[in-house]
Amino acid sequence: MIQALIAVVLPALFWERLQVAPGSVRMGKIERATAGRSVFRDEALLCRRHDALVAALGEESARKLLLRAPLLLTHDLESTLAAKLEQLTQLFPGTDLRTLLLRAPTLLQLNATTTLIPRLTALQEDLQLGSLAGASQVVVRAPTLLQLSDVKPRLQALQDAIPALSAADAAALASRCPSLLGYSR
């Protein structure tokens, strides 16, 4: 009985530390997103992962990231965060990572070698950009593009919506206004 009470109370204290009121709409969303995941019953683990984010990004950025993407806490941030941030720094040189991650916190959940680089390369090819740096600049303006596994159908939808666009024109338009690729039919 006491163990069950501790399992419920301690994580609630963790979320209160992040200024999430018990019983609030936000807490309800967090509870639904994290239901059934044992990591969310271990306050010590949650605190270690939160502390890793705070050390790397600052208190307020860490809080915002976790409120937007609580499932980040399912990742081993204590041992992988520094490497992920370094990889993101290399992929997006000169970019404020805090801003980038606040716009697309799930980038921390994607593997750079198997997911981010192939998607950047595909984006470079699909948008007919000259270099990977060009694709990185597009992603900085619309970081959620990296959550899409394939932008070709979205480019085609853009062409279909504006029949006068050639493939090159659609690619140029999407590179100037990448948020257009976020829409689906």
URPE-V340520 format. One record per helix or strand of 3 or more residues. SS is the DSSP state (h for helix, s for strand). FROM is the first residue (numbers start at 1). LEN is the number of residues. If there is no record, write none. Layout:
{{SS,FROM,LEN} {SS,FROM,LEN}}
This chain:
{{h,2,16} {h,25,10} {h,38,4} {h,43,15} {h,59,10} {h,70,5} {h,77,15} {h,97,7} {h,105,5} {h,112,15} {h,132,10} {h,143,5} {h,152,10} {h,167,10} {h,178,5}}
